[in-house]
Amino acid sequence: MANESFPIDAAQVVGLFMESVFYGIFLVTFFACLRVLLWLEGGFKPVHSINKKMLVAALLMFTFASLDVAFHLRHNLDAFVHYDGDPIDEFAKTSYWVNVMKMGCYVAQTFVGDAILLFRCWIVYSRKWYIVALPILLWLGTTVCGAMTIYVEATLDDPGAGLNASSLVPFITSMLSLTLATNVLTTSLIVHRILKIRNQLKHRSTVASKSPLTNVVVVLIESGLIYTLSIIILFGLYMASSNAQYGVSNAVVQIIGITFNLIITSVDRGDATQPTSQNARSHISHHGSAGNVPLHMINIQTTVARYPDHETPTLKSSGSDIENSVTKREWETR
């Protein structure tokens, strides 16, 4: 479907540019994420210490993000180079296999991103299934709507109707609404849990220092807002039947991976975890071992390195991903 003020051929070119920019950002964050997952103090991590769940998720997101850019480039080449007619007619073929594959990349990227978010929430709440029951139902609904969108698009009788075809609208709007609800609800649950733990530790600690959990919350909220705002913009453009939806939808595929990578790299370099004093750590460890504090908390690893320069000791902080949010007692039993 063409838009008089912003035709679909122009929208596809702009979309390719937008996706290429965000893909470049994604690659930078992806390799930084790999460094965190695979590299430690000048060498590769032992195989047994590699966070395999996060590594697989990162590689899957890289695969889908790269495929989406490749398919988008292929579509533009087909329309502007290999097609003899009007490029608008080529882009209007909604059931064209490249369009179907791009939709598949979007659905798969959303599936992986939401699954990791649910996994983090499940871990933070000490593997309590009833906490994540509703988010899981929303996630499954998103997946079903995404799969139906791919099927309907591939079998669309009116190839020139575009993504706003009457048979596609119910599934696409449902998919966007459900993934938005999943992200807002799950992120809110994680933030609520972390703030609750922070307040409990604050009341029991005799050391007056800023809790690193506060910075974890900031990272989660900032990363979640990036994705949430992009979905809101995409949803608005889709409901307005604007061809600008193509550019934003292509960017969203990359943004999902970017937010995933940013959480891991931010925690590792210390933006989300500031060093705490040894006294504070001893205090927390003492109460945690006694069972007085429900430390189902994010595993923020803090080490203190002392250099023989007779000056102020240098603090070096290293943190694990949100997935490692288990208690010390649970970790030792693994």
C-alpha positions in Angstrom: 0.0 0.0 0.0 1.5 3.3 -1.1 1.4 6.4 1.0 1.2 9.7 -1.0 3.4 11.7 1.3 5.9 8.9 2.0 5.8 6.2 -0.7 6.9 2.7 0.1 10.0 2.8 -2.1 11.3 5.8 -0.2 10.3 4.2 3.1 12.3 1.1 2.2 15.4 3.0 1.4 15.1 5.1 4.6 14.4 1.8 6.5 17.6 0.2 5.1 19.6 3.3 6.2 18.1 3.3 9.7 18.6 -0.4 10.1 22.2 -0.2 8.9 22.9 2.5 11.5 21.4 0.5 14.3 23.1 -2.7 13.1 26.4 -0.9 13.4 25.5 0.0 17.0 24.4 -3.6 17.6 27.7 -5.0 16.3 29.7 -2.7 18.7 27.6 -3.8 21.7 27.6 -7.4 20.5 31.4 -7.8 20.5 31.6 -6.0 23.8 29.1 -8.5 25.1 31.2 -11.4 23.8 34.2 -10.0 25.6 32.2 -10.1 28.8 30.9 -13.6 28.3 34.1 -15.2 27.0 37.1 -13.1 28.3 38.4 -12.6 31.8 41.6 -10.8 32.9 43.7 -11.3 29.8 42.5 -14.7 28.7 39.5 -16.8 27.7 37.3 -18.1 30.5 37.3 -21.8 31.2 34.4 -23.6 29.4 32.7 -24.5 32.7 32.5 -20.9 33.8 31.0 -19.5 30.6 27.4 -18.4 30.9 26.1 -20.6 28.1 22.5 -19.4 28.3 23.5 -15.8 27.7 26.1 -16.8 25.0 23.5 -18.8 23.0 21.0 -15.9 23.3 23.6 -13.4 22.1 24.6 -15.5 19.1 20.9 -16.1 18.2 20.2 -12.3 18.3 23.3 -11.7 16.2 22.1 -14.2 13.6 18.6 -12.8 13.3 19.8 -9.2 13.3 22.4 -10.0 10.5 19.8 -12.0 8.5 17.3 -9.1 8.7 19.8 -6.6 7.3 20.8 -9.1 4.5 17.2 -9.7 3.5 16.5 -6.0 3.5 19.4 -5.3 1.3 18.3 -8.1 -1.0 14.8 -6.7 -1.3 16.2 -3.2 -2.3 18.4 -4.8 -4.9 15.5 -6.7 -6.3 13.3 -3.6 -6.5 15.8 -1.1 -7.8 18.2 -3.2 -9.8 16.7 -6.5 -10.9 13.0 -5.5 -11.3 12.1 -4.0 -14.7 8.9 -2.3 -13.5 8.1 0.3 -10.8 9.9 -0.5 -7.5 6.7 0.3 -5.7 5.1 -2.7 -7.3 7.9 -4.9 -6.1 7.8 -3.6 -2.6 4.0 -4.0 -2.5 4.3 -7.8 -2.9 3.7 -8.5 0.8 3.8 -12.3 0.3 7.2 -12.2 -1.4 9.6 -14.6 0.3 12.0 -11.9 1.4 9.2 -10.1 3.2 8.1 -13.3 4.9 11.7 -14.0 6.0 12.1 -10.5 7.4 8.9 -11.0 9.4 10.3 -14.3 10.6 13.5 -12.5 11.8 11.4 -10.0 13.7 9.3 -12.6 15.4 12.3 -14.7 16.3 14.2 -11.8 17.7 11.2 -10.8 19.8 10.8 -14.4 21.0 14.5 -14.6 22.2 14.5 -11.1 23.7 11.3 -11.7 25.7 12.4 -15.2 26.8 15.6 -13.8 28.3 13.7 -11.1 30.1 11.3 -13.7 31.5 14.3 -15.9 32.6 15.9 -13.0 34.5 12.6 -12.3 36.2 12.3 -16.0 37.2 15.8 -16.0 38.6 15.4 -12.8 40.5 12.2 -14.2 42.2 14.1 -17.4 43.2 12.6 -19.6 40.5 9.0 -19.0 41.6 6.8 -20.0 38.7 3.6 -18.3 39.9 5.4 -14.9 39.7 6.1 -15.3 36.0 2.9 -17.2 35.1 1.2 -14.2 33.6 4.3 -12.9 31.7 4.8 -16.4 30.3 1.2 -16.5 29.0 1.7 -13.1 27.4 5.0 -14.3 25.9 3.3 -17.4 24.4 0.5 -15.2 23.1 3.1 -13.0 21.4 4.7 -16.1 19.8 1.4 -17.5 18.6 0.4 -14.1 17.0 3.8 -13.8 15.5 3.6 -17.3 13.9 0.2 -16.6 12.6 1.4 -13.3 11.1 4.1 -15.1 9.2 1.6 -17.7 7.9 -1.0 -15.2 6.8 1.6 -13.0 5.2 3.0 -15.9 3.2 -0.4 -17.0 2.0 -1.9 -13.5 1.5 -4.3 -13.5 -1.5 -3.9 -9.7 -2.0 -0.1 -9.2 -2.3 -0.5 -5.5 -2.8 -2.4 -4.9 0.4 0.8 -4.4 2.5 1.1 -5.1 6.2 -2.1 -3.2 6.9 -4.2 -5.9 5.1 -7.4 -6.7 7.0 -6.3 -10.3 7.5 -2.9 -9.2 9.1 -4.1 -6.3 11.3 -5.5 -8.5 14.1 -2.4 -10.6 14.5 0.1 -7.7 14.2 -1.7 -5.4 16.6 -2.1 -8.3 19.1 1.6 -9.2 18.7 2.8 -5.6 19.4 0.4 -5.2 22.3 1.4 -8.4 24.0 5.1 -7.9 23.6 4.7 -4.4 25.0 2.7 -5.7 28.0 5.2 -8.5 28.5 8.2 -6.1 28.7 6.5 -3.5 30.9 5.2 -6.1 33.3 8.4 -8.2 33.5 10.7 -5.2 33.9 8.4 -3.8 36.6 8.5 -7.0 38.5 12.3 -7.2 38.3 12.7 -3.6 39.4 10.2 -4.1 42.3 12.1 -7.1 43.5 15.5 -5.4 43.4 14.2 -2.3 45.2 12.6 -4.5 47.9 16.0 -6.3 48.4 17.8 -3.0 48.5 15.6 -1.6 51.2 15.9 -4.7 53.3 19.7 -4.6 53.1 19.7 -0.8 53.8 17.8 -1.3 57.0 20.2 -4.0 58.2 23.5 -2.5 57.1 25.5 -0.2 59.4 27.5 1.1 56.5 26.2 4.3 54.9 26.9 3.8 51.2 25.0 3.9 48.0 23.6 0.5 47.2 24.8 -0.9 43.9 21.3 -2.3 43.4 20.1 1.2 42.8 22.4 1.4 39.7 21.2 -2.0 38.5 17.6 -0.7 38.6 18.7 2.4 36.6 20.3 0.2 33.9 17.2 -2.1 33.7 14.9 0.9 33.4 17.0 2.7 30.8 17.4 -0.4 28.6 13.7 -1.3 28.9 12.7 2.2 28.0 14.7 2.1 24.7 12.8 -1.0 23.6 9.4 0.1 25.0 9.5 3.5 23.3 10.4 1.9 20.0 7.5 -0.5 20.2 5.1 2.4 21.1 6.3 4.4 18.1 6.0 1.3 15.8 2.5 0.6 17.1 1.4 4.2 16.5 2.8 4.2 13.0 1.2 0.9 12.2 -2.2 2.0 13.4 -1.8 5.2 11.3 -1.1 3.0 8.2 2.1 5.0 7.7 4.9 3.6 5.5 7.3 4.9 8.2 6.5 1.7 10.0 8.9 -0.2 7.8 11.9 1.8 8.9 11.0 1.6 12.6 10.2 -2.1 12.5 13.6 -2.8 10.9 15.3 -0.8 13.6 13.4 -2.6 16.4 15.0 -5.9 15.3 18.4 -4.3 16.1 17.2 -2.5 19.2 16.2 -5.7 20.9 19.7 -7.1 20.6 21.2 -3.7 21.6 19.3 -3.6 24.9 20.3 -7.2 25.7 24.0 -6.4 25.1 23.9 -3.1 27.0 22.7 -4.8 30.2 25.5 -7.3 30.2 28.3 -4.8 29.3 27.0 -2.1 31.7 27.1 -4.5 34.7 30.5 -5.7 33.7 32.3 -2.4 33.4 30.8 -1.2 36.7 28.1 1.3 35.5 25.5 -0.9 37.2 27.6 -2.1 40.1 29.7 0.2 42.2 32.2 -1.3 44.6 31.1 -1.7 48.2 33.4 -1.7 51.1 34.7 -4.9 52.6 32.9 -4.1 55.9 29.6 -3.8 54.1 30.2 -7.1 52.2 31.2 -8.8 55.5 28.1 -7.5 57.1 25.8 -8.7 54.3 27.6 -12.1 54.2 27.3 -12.6 57.9 23.5 -11.9 58.0 23.0 -13.9 54.8 24.7 -17.0 56.2 22.7 -16.7 59.3 19.5 -16.7 57.3 18.3 -13.3 58.6 18.3 -11.6 55.2 16.4 -13.1 52.2 19.3 -12.7 49.8 17.6 -13.8 46.6 19.5 -11.0 45.0 21.5 -10.3 41.9 25.0 -11.7 42.1 27.2 -8.5 42.1 30.7 -9.7 42.3 33.1 -7.2 43.9 36.8 -7.7 44.3 39.3 -5.5 46.0 42.8 -5.3 44.4 45.6 -3.7 46.4 48.7 -2.5 44.6 52.1 -1.9 46.4 52.2 1.9 45.7 51.3 2.8 49.3 48.5 4.9 48.1 44.8 4.5 48.2 43.8 0.9 47.2 42.3 0.6 43.8 38.9 -1.0 43.7 38.1 -3.1 40.7 34.5 -4.2 40.2 33.3 -6.9 38.0 29.7 -8.0 37.8 27.9 -10.9 36.2 24.7 -10.7 34.1 21.3 -10.4 35.7 20.8 -14.1 35.0 23.2 -14.9 37.9 20.7 -13.5 40.4 20.9 -16.4 42.8 21.8 -16.6 46.4 25.3 -17.6 47.5 23.9 -20.7 49.0 22.1 -21.7 45.8 25.2 -21.0 43.7 27.4 -23.3 45.9 24.9 -26.1 45.6 25.1 -26.2 41.8 
